[in-house]
Amino acid sequence: MSTIDIEPTDTVDARGAACPGPLMDLIGRVRSASSGDVILLLSDAEQSLTDVSEWVDETDNELIAVDESGDDYGFYVEVA
């Protein structure tokens, strides 16, 4: 799927979940992650494009890449 060369620390596969499920799954994983970890969120919900972007704007975490190359979206989030 990915054309992005980033090795995630962990992956959250939220494909098939309705919004805001993918974001909630991501937040749960970020809470248990260490600073500097990169979490890859896989989602097939188009609303995740907005949800994840808005959430990282409100937190110290960073959205370092978004992969829209396949049928799903891949969000690479670096934990603050």
Jmol script that loads the backbone (N, CA, C; Angstrom):
load data "model"
ATOM      1  N   MET A   1       0.816  -1.197   0.000  1.00  0.00           N
ATOM      2  CA  MET A   1       0.000   0.000   0.000  1.00  0.00           C
ATOM      3  C   MET A   1       0.852   1.249   0.000  1.00  0.00           C
ATOM      4  N   SER A   2       1.871   1.305   0.849  1.00  0.00           N
ATOM      5  CA  SER A   2       2.571   2.546   1.110  1.00  0.00           C
ATOM      6  C   SER A   2       3.637   2.873   0.082  1.00  0.00           C
ATOM      7  N   THR A   3       3.695   4.124  -0.293  1.00  0.00           N
ATOM      8  CA  THR A   3       4.787   4.650  -1.087  1.00  0.00           C
ATOM      9  C   THR A   3       5.690   5.503  -0.206  1.00  0.00           C
ATOM     10  N   ILE A   4       5.412   5.521   1.086  1.00  0.00           N
ATOM     11  CA  ILE A   4       6.142   6.332   2.057  1.00  0.00           C
ATOM     12  C   ILE A   4       7.153   5.441   2.769  1.00  0.00           C
ATOM     13  N   ASP A   5       8.380   5.929   2.875  1.00  0.00           N
ATOM     14  CA  ASP A   5       9.458   5.149   3.471  1.00  0.00           C
ATOM     15  C   ASP A   5       9.665   5.549   4.932  1.00  0.00           C
ATOM     16  N   ILE A   6       8.676   5.255   5.761  1.00  0.00           N
ATOM     17  CA  ILE A   6       8.740   5.508   7.200  1.00  0.00           C
ATOM     18  C   ILE A   6       8.434   4.193   7.893  1.00  0.00           C
ATOM     19  N   GLU A   7       9.280   3.799   8.826  1.00  0.00           N
ATOM     20  CA  GLU A   7       9.076   2.552   9.559  1.00  0.00           C
ATOM     21  C   GLU A   7       8.329   2.868  10.855  1.00  0.00           C
ATOM     22  N   PRO A   8       7.025   2.519  10.938  1.00  0.00           N
ATOM     23  CA  PRO A   8       6.272   2.818  12.163  1.00  0.00           C
ATOM     24  C   PRO A   8       6.691   1.924  13.321  1.00  0.00           C
ATOM     25  N   THR A   9       6.563   2.468  14.514  1.00  0.00           N
ATOM     26  CA  THR A   9       6.799   1.707  15.740  1.00  0.00           C
ATOM     27  C   THR A   9       5.655   0.735  15.971  1.00  0.00           C
ATOM     28  N   ASP A  10       4.448   1.172  15.616  1.00  0.00           N
ATOM     29  CA  ASP A  10       3.239   0.380  15.827  1.00  0.00           C
ATOM     30  C   ASP A  10       2.215   0.742  14.755  1.00  0.00           C
ATOM     31  N   THR A  11       1.291  -0.160  14.500  1.00  0.00           N
ATOM     32  CA  THR A  11       0.240   0.066  13.516  1.00  0.00           C
ATOM     33  C   THR A  11      -1.123  -0.170  14.140  1.00  0.00           C
ATOM     34  N   VAL A  12      -2.038   0.748  13.865  1.00  0.00           N
ATOM     35  CA  VAL A  12      -3.430   0.622  14.289  1.00  0.00           C
ATOM     36  C   VAL A  12      -4.249   0.397  13.023  1.00  0.00           C
ATOM     37  N   ASP A  13      -4.828  -0.786  12.889  1.00  0.00           N
ATOM     38  CA  ASP A  13      -5.633  -1.094  11.719  1.00  0.00           C
ATOM     39  C   ASP A  13      -7.104  -0.859  12.061  1.00  0.00           C
ATOM     40  N   ALA A  14      -7.605   0.298  11.674  1.00  0.00           N
ATOM     41  CA  ALA A  14      -8.983   0.679  11.971  1.00  0.00           C
ATOM     42  C   ALA A  14      -9.851   0.637  10.715  1.00  0.00           C
ATOM     43  N   ARG A  15      -9.395  -0.090   9.701  1.00  0.00           N
ATOM     44  CA  ARG A  15     -10.203  -0.203   8.484  1.00  0.00           C
ATOM     45  C   ARG A  15     -11.506  -0.927   8.811  1.00  0.00           C
ATOM     46  N   GLY A  16     -12.590  -0.395   8.294  1.00  0.00           N
ATOM     47  CA  GLY A  16     -13.904  -0.966   8.547  1.00  0.00           C
ATOM     48  C   GLY A  16     -14.636  -0.308   9.701  1.00  0.00           C
ATOM     49  N   ALA A  17     -13.940   0.505  10.477  1.00  0.00           N
ATOM     50  CA  ALA A  17     -14.564   1.194  11.616  1.00  0.00           C
ATOM     51  C   ALA A  17     -15.159   2.522  11.152  1.00  0.00           C
ATOM     52  N   ALA A  18     -16.334   2.819  11.655  1.00  0.00           N
ATOM     53  CA  ALA A  18     -16.980   4.091  11.332  1.00  0.00           C
ATOM     54  C   ALA A  18     -16.384   5.202  12.186  1.00  0.00           C
ATOM     55  N   CYS A  19     -16.370   6.396  11.653  1.00  0.00           N
ATOM     56  CA  CYS A  19     -15.853   7.546  12.404  1.00  0.00           C
ATOM     57  C   CYS A  19     -16.767   7.812  13.604  1.00  0.00           C
ATOM     58  N   PRO A  20     -16.213   8.180  14.727  1.00  0.00           N
ATOM     59  CA  PRO A  20     -14.823   8.546  14.974  1.00  0.00           C
ATOM     60  C   PRO A  20     -13.954   7.377  15.446  1.00  0.00           C
ATOM     61  N   GLY A  21     -14.347   6.163  15.171  1.00  0.00           N
ATOM     62  CA  GLY A  21     -13.625   4.987  15.642  1.00  0.00           C
ATOM     63  C   GLY A  21     -12.136   4.976  15.331  1.00  0.00           C
ATOM     64  N   PRO A  22     -11.733   5.248  14.071  1.00  0.00           N
ATOM     65  CA  PRO A  22     -10.297   5.240  13.783  1.00  0.00           C
ATOM     66  C   PRO A  22      -9.512   6.240  14.637  1.00  0.00           C
ATOM     67  N   LEU A  23     -10.060   7.422  14.813  1.00  0.00           N
ATOM     68  CA  LEU A  23      -9.380   8.426  15.640  1.00  0.00           C
ATOM     69  C   LEU A  23      -9.304   7.966  17.089  1.00  0.00           C
ATOM     70  N   MET A  24     -10.365   7.410  17.604  1.00  0.00           N
ATOM     71  CA  MET A  24     -10.366   6.935  18.991  1.00  0.00           C
ATOM     72  C   MET A  24      -9.348   5.808  19.181  1.00  0.00           C
ATOM     73  N   ASP A  25      -9.230   4.927  18.189  1.00  0.00           N
ATOM     74  CA  ASP A  25      -8.234   3.859  18.246  1.00  0.00           C
ATOM     75  C   ASP A  25      -6.825   4.443  18.247  1.00  0.00           C
ATOM     76  N   LEU A  26      -6.597   5.458  17.424  1.00  0.00           N
ATOM     77  CA  LEU A  26      -5.295   6.118  17.375  1.00  0.00           C
ATOM     78  C   LEU A  26      -4.967   6.772  18.711  1.00  0.00           C
ATOM     79  N   ILE A  27      -5.908   7.499  19.264  1.00  0.00           N
ATOM     80  CA  ILE A  27      -5.681   8.180  20.541  1.00  0.00           C
ATOM     81  C   ILE A  27      -5.343   7.177  21.634  1.00  0.00           C
ATOM     82  N   GLY A  28      -6.052   6.070  21.667  1.00  0.00           N
ATOM     83  CA  GLY A  28      -5.772   5.036  22.658  1.00  0.00           C
ATOM     84  C   GLY A  28      -4.356   4.502  22.538  1.00  0.00           C
ATOM     85  N   ARG A  29      -3.895   4.285  21.312  1.00  0.00           N
ATOM     86  CA  ARG A  29      -2.549   3.761  21.103  1.00  0.00           C
ATOM     87  C   ARG A  29      -1.495   4.810  21.439  1.00  0.00           C
ATOM     88  N   VAL A  30      -1.759   6.067  21.099  1.00  0.00           N
ATOM     89  CA  VAL A  30      -0.809   7.139  21.401  1.00  0.00           C
ATOM     90  C   VAL A  30      -0.628   7.276  22.908  1.00  0.00           C
ATOM     91  N   ARG A  31      -1.682   7.116  23.659  1.00  0.00           N
ATOM     92  CA  ARG A  31      -1.602   7.242  25.124  1.00  0.00           C
ATOM     93  C   ARG A  31      -0.659   6.215  25.741  1.00  0.00           C
ATOM     94  N   SER A  32      -0.505   5.057  25.110  1.00  0.00           N
ATOM     95  CA  SER A  32       0.371   4.026  25.650  1.00  0.00           C
ATOM     96  C   SER A  32       1.734   3.992  24.959  1.00  0.00           C
ATOM     97  N   ALA A  33       1.977   4.939  24.057  1.00  0.00           N
ATOM     98  CA  ALA A  33       3.235   4.978  23.313  1.00  0.00           C
ATOM     99  C   ALA A  33       4.242   5.886  24.006  1.00  0.00           C
ATOM    100  N   SER A  34       5.476   5.769  23.581  1.00  0.00           N
ATOM    101  CA  SER A  34       6.565   6.600  24.105  1.00  0.00           C
ATOM    102  C   SER A  34       6.826   7.771  23.162  1.00  0.00           C
ATOM    103  N   SER A  35       7.380   8.823  23.711  1.00  0.00           N
ATOM    104  CA  SER A  35       7.745   9.984  22.910  1.00  0.00           C
ATOM    105  C   SER A  35       8.706   9.553  21.804  1.00  0.00           C
ATOM    106  N   GLY A  36       8.432  10.017  20.589  1.00  0.00           N
ATOM    107  CA  GLY A  36       9.255   9.668  19.438  1.00  0.00           C
ATOM    108  C   GLY A  36       8.748   8.477  18.652  1.00  0.00           C
ATOM    109  N   ASP A  37       7.843   7.691  19.233  1.00  0.00           N
ATOM    110  CA  ASP A  37       7.247   6.568  18.502  1.00  0.00           C
ATOM    111  C   ASP A  37       6.457   7.094  17.310  1.00  0.00           C
ATOM    112  N   VAL A  38       6.412   6.324  16.252  1.00  0.00           N
ATOM    113  CA  VAL A  38       5.603   6.653  15.083  1.00  0.00           C
ATOM    114  C   VAL A  38       4.503   5.604  14.982  1.00  0.00           C
ATOM    115  N   ILE A  39       3.269   6.057  15.054  1.00  0.00           N
ATOM    116  CA  ILE A  39       2.099   5.187  14.965  1.00  0.00           C
ATOM    117  C   ILE A  39       1.507   5.342  13.571  1.00  0.00           C
ATOM    118  N   LEU A  40       1.283   4.221  12.902  1.00  0.00           N
ATOM    119  CA  LEU A  40       0.623   4.222  11.598  1.00  0.00           C
ATOM    120  C   LEU A  40      -0.834   3.842  11.808  1.00  0.00           C
ATOM    121  N   LEU A  41      -1.734   4.745  11.453  1.00  0.00           N
ATOM    122  CA  LEU A  41      -3.171   4.475  11.494  1.00  0.00           C
ATOM    123  C   LEU A  41      -3.631   4.139  10.091  1.00  0.00           C
ATOM    124  N   LEU A  42      -4.213   2.961   9.929  1.00  0.00           N
ATOM    125  CA  LEU A  42      -4.828   2.567   8.657  1.00  0.00           C
ATOM    126  C   LEU A  42      -6.325   2.757   8.774  1.00  0.00           C
ATOM    127  N   SER A  43      -6.903   3.479   7.847  1.00  0.00           N
ATOM    128  CA  SER A  43      -8.339   3.754   7.884  1.00  0.00           C
ATOM    129  C   SER A  43      -8.874   3.795   6.458  1.00  0.00           C
ATOM    130  N   ASP A  44     -10.113   3.350   6.307  1.00  0.00           N
ATOM    131  CA  ASP A  44     -10.762   3.480   5.006  1.00  0.00           C
ATOM    132  C   ASP A  44     -11.889   4.513   5.064  1.00  0.00           C
ATOM    133  N   ALA A  45     -11.962   5.247   6.177  1.00  0.00           N
ATOM    134  CA  ALA A  45     -12.982   6.277   6.352  1.00  0.00           C
ATOM    135  C   ALA A  45     -12.424   7.630   5.898  1.00  0.00           C
ATOM    136  N   GLU A  46     -13.034   8.210   4.888  1.00  0.00           N
ATOM    137  CA  GLU A  46     -12.563   9.493   4.360  1.00  0.00           C
ATOM    138  C   GLU A  46     -12.561  10.582   5.422  1.00  0.00           C
ATOM    139  N   GLN A  47     -13.484  10.518   6.370  1.00  0.00           N
ATOM    140  CA  GLN A  47     -13.558  11.511   7.437  1.00  0.00           C
ATOM    141  C   GLN A  47     -12.278  11.538   8.282  1.00  0.00           C
ATOM    142  N   SER A  48     -11.534  10.448   8.286  1.00  0.00           N
ATOM    143  CA  SER A  48     -10.276  10.406   9.037  1.00  0.00           C
ATOM    144  C   SER A  48      -9.286  11.454   8.542  1.00  0.00           C
ATOM    145  N   LEU A  49      -9.369  11.825   7.267  1.00  0.00           N
ATOM    146  CA  LEU A  49      -8.488  12.862   6.737  1.00  0.00           C
ATOM    147  C   LEU A  49      -8.641  14.154   7.536  1.00  0.00           C
ATOM    148  N   THR A  50      -9.858  14.486   7.872  1.00  0.00           N
ATOM    149  CA  THR A  50     -10.123  15.689   8.663  1.00  0.00           C
ATOM    150  C   THR A  50      -9.893  15.429  10.143  1.00  0.00           C
ATOM    151  N   ASP A  51     -10.409  14.316  10.656  1.00  0.00           N
ATOM    152  CA  ASP A  51     -10.335  14.019  12.091  1.00  0.00           C
ATOM    153  C   ASP A  51      -8.898  13.980  12.604  1.00  0.00           C
ATOM    154  N   VAL A  52      -8.037  13.243  11.916  1.00  0.00           N
ATOM    155  CA  VAL A  52      -6.656  13.088  12.378  1.00  0.00           C
ATOM    156  C   VAL A  52      -5.922  14.421  12.290  1.00  0.00           C
ATOM    157  N   SER A  53      -6.095  15.124  11.202  1.00  0.00           N
ATOM    158  CA  SER A  53      -5.441  16.423  11.019  1.00  0.00           C
ATOM    159  C   SER A  53      -5.852  17.408  12.119  1.00  0.00           C
ATOM    160  N   GLU A  54      -7.135  17.488  12.402  1.00  0.00           N
ATOM    161  CA  GLU A  54      -7.616  18.405  13.443  1.00  0.00           C
ATOM    162  C   GLU A  54      -7.110  17.991  14.820  1.00  0.00           C
ATOM    163  N   TRP A  55      -7.064  16.686  15.084  1.00  0.00           N
ATOM    164  CA  TRP A  55      -6.605  16.204  16.388  1.00  0.00           C
ATOM    165  C   TRP A  55      -5.135  16.540  16.621  1.00  0.00           C
ATOM    166  N   VAL A  56      -4.273  16.302  15.628  1.00  0.00           N
ATOM    167  CA  VAL A  56      -2.858  16.618  15.836  1.00  0.00           C
ATOM    168  C   VAL A  56      -2.645  18.120  15.975  1.00  0.00           C
ATOM    169  N   ASP A  57      -3.486  18.936  15.350  1.00  0.00           N
ATOM    170  CA  ASP A  57      -3.386  20.389  15.514  1.00  0.00           C
ATOM    171  C   ASP A  57      -3.686  20.803  16.951  1.00  0.00           C
ATOM    172  N   GLU A  58      -4.483  20.011  17.660  1.00  0.00           N
ATOM    173  CA  GLU A  58      -4.870  20.321  19.037  1.00  0.00           C
ATOM    174  C   GLU A  58      -3.953  19.668  20.075  1.00  0.00           C
ATOM    175  N   THR A  59      -2.995  18.862  19.620  1.00  0.00           N
ATOM    176  CA  THR A  59      -2.091  18.160  20.531  1.00  0.00           C
ATOM    177  C   THR A  59      -0.652  18.505  20.159  1.00  0.00           C
ATOM    178  N   ASP A  60       0.284  17.978  20.923  1.00  0.00           N
ATOM    179  CA  ASP A  60       1.704  18.180  20.613  1.00  0.00           C
ATOM    180  C   ASP A  60       2.230  17.116  19.654  1.00  0.00           C
ATOM    181  N   ASN A  61       1.385  16.170  19.266  1.00  0.00           N
ATOM    182  CA  ASN A  61       1.797  15.120  18.338  1.00  0.00           C
ATOM    183  C   ASN A  61       1.904  15.700  16.936  1.00  0.00           C
ATOM    184  N   GLU A  62       2.615  14.982  16.055  1.00  0.00           N
ATOM    185  CA  GLU A  62       2.847  15.508  14.713  1.00  0.00           C
ATOM    186  C   GLU A  62       2.423  14.504  13.647  1.00  0.00           C
ATOM    187  N   LEU A  63       1.652  14.973  12.696  1.00  0.00           N
ATOM    188  CA  LEU A  63       1.285  14.173  11.528  1.00  0.00           C
ATOM    189  C   LEU A  63       2.422  14.340  10.531  1.00  0.00           C
ATOM    190  N   ILE A  64       3.267  13.292  10.405  1.00  0.00           N
ATOM    191  CA  ILE A  64       4.457  13.440   9.579  1.00  0.00           C
ATOM    192  C   ILE A  64       4.238  13.031   8.127  1.00  0.00           C
ATOM    193  N   ALA A  65       3.190  12.246   7.870  1.00  0.00           N
ATOM    194  CA  ALA A  65       2.886  11.863   6.491  1.00  0.00           C
ATOM    195  C   ALA A  65       1.483  11.272   6.413  1.00  0.00           C
ATOM    196  N   VAL A  66       0.889  11.416   5.240  1.00  0.00           N
ATOM    197  CA  VAL A  66      -0.391  10.785   4.932  1.00  0.00           C
ATOM    198  C   VAL A  66      -0.222  10.061   3.602  1.00  0.00           C
ATOM    199  N   ASP A  67      -0.561   8.780   3.595  1.00  0.00           N
ATOM    200  CA  ASP A  67      -0.468   7.974   2.376  1.00  0.00           C
ATOM    201  C   ASP A  67      -1.872   7.746   1.831  1.00  0.00           C
ATOM    202  N   GLU A  68      -2.135   8.307   0.676  1.00  0.00           N
ATOM    203  CA  GLU A  68      -3.432   8.154   0.018  1.00  0.00           C
ATOM    204  C   GLU A  68      -3.277   7.363  -1.283  1.00  0.00           C
ATOM    205  N   SER A  69      -2.238   6.542  -1.387  1.00  0.00           N
ATOM    206  CA  SER A  69      -1.930   5.893  -2.649  1.00  0.00           C
ATOM    207  C   SER A  69      -2.788   4.669  -2.964  1.00  0.00           C
ATOM    208  N   GLY A  70      -3.404   4.068  -1.950  1.00  0.00           N
ATOM    209  CA  GLY A  70      -4.208   2.872  -2.190  1.00  0.00           C
ATOM    210  C   GLY A  70      -5.677   3.134  -1.934  1.00  0.00           C
ATOM    211  N   ASP A  71      -6.408   2.078  -1.630  1.00  0.00           N
ATOM    212  CA  ASP A  71      -7.830   2.205  -1.323  1.00  0.00           C
ATOM    213  C   ASP A  71      -8.049   2.716   0.102  1.00  0.00           C
ATOM    214  N   ASP A  72      -7.006   2.638   0.930  1.00  0.00           N
ATOM    215  CA  ASP A  72      -7.091   3.059   2.320  1.00  0.00           C
ATOM    216  C   ASP A  72      -6.179   4.260   2.530  1.00  0.00           C
ATOM    217  N   TYR A  73      -6.312   4.848   3.708  1.00  0.00           N
ATOM    218  CA  TYR A  73      -5.452   5.964   4.084  1.00  0.00           C
ATOM    219  C   TYR A  73      -4.484   5.478   5.149  1.00  0.00           C
ATOM    220  N   GLY A  74      -3.261   5.966   5.088  1.00  0.00           N
ATOM    221  CA  GLY A  74      -2.270   5.671   6.113  1.00  0.00           C
ATOM    222  C   GLY A  74      -1.793   6.974   6.725  1.00  0.00           C
ATOM    223  N   PHE A  75      -1.958   7.110   8.031  1.00  0.00           N
ATOM    224  CA  PHE A  75      -1.563   8.318   8.746  1.00  0.00           C
ATOM    225  C   PHE A  75      -0.382   7.981   9.648  1.00  0.00           C
ATOM    226  N   TYR A  76       0.728   8.656   9.460  1.00  0.00           N
ATOM    227  CA  TYR A  76       1.912   8.444  10.273  1.00  0.00           C
ATOM    228  C   TYR A  76       1.985   9.567  11.306  1.00  0.00           C
ATOM    229  N   VAL A  77       1.812   9.207  12.567  1.00  0.00           N
ATOM    230  CA  VAL A  77       1.771  10.188  13.637  1.00  0.00           C
ATOM    231  C   VAL A  77       2.944   9.958  14.571  1.00  0.00           C
ATOM    232  N   GLU A  78       3.764  11.006  14.763  1.00  0.00           N
ATOM    233  CA  GLU A  78       4.870  10.919  15.716  1.00  0.00           C
ATOM    234  C   GLU A  78       4.373  11.418  17.061  1.00  0.00           C
ATOM    235  N   VAL A  79       4.602  10.595  18.084  1.00  0.00           N
ATOM    236  CA  VAL A  79       4.127  10.901  19.431  1.00  0.00           C
ATOM    237  C   VAL A  79       5.053  11.909  20.084  1.00  0.00           C
ATOM    238  N   ALA A  80       4.461  12.924  20.686  1.00  0.00           N
ATOM    239  CA  ALA A  80       5.243  13.970  21.377  1.00  0.00           C
ATOM    240  C   ALA A  80       5.796  13.470  22.683  1.00  0.00           C
TER     241      ALA A  80
END
end "model"
wireframe off; spacefill off
backbone 0.3
color backbone group
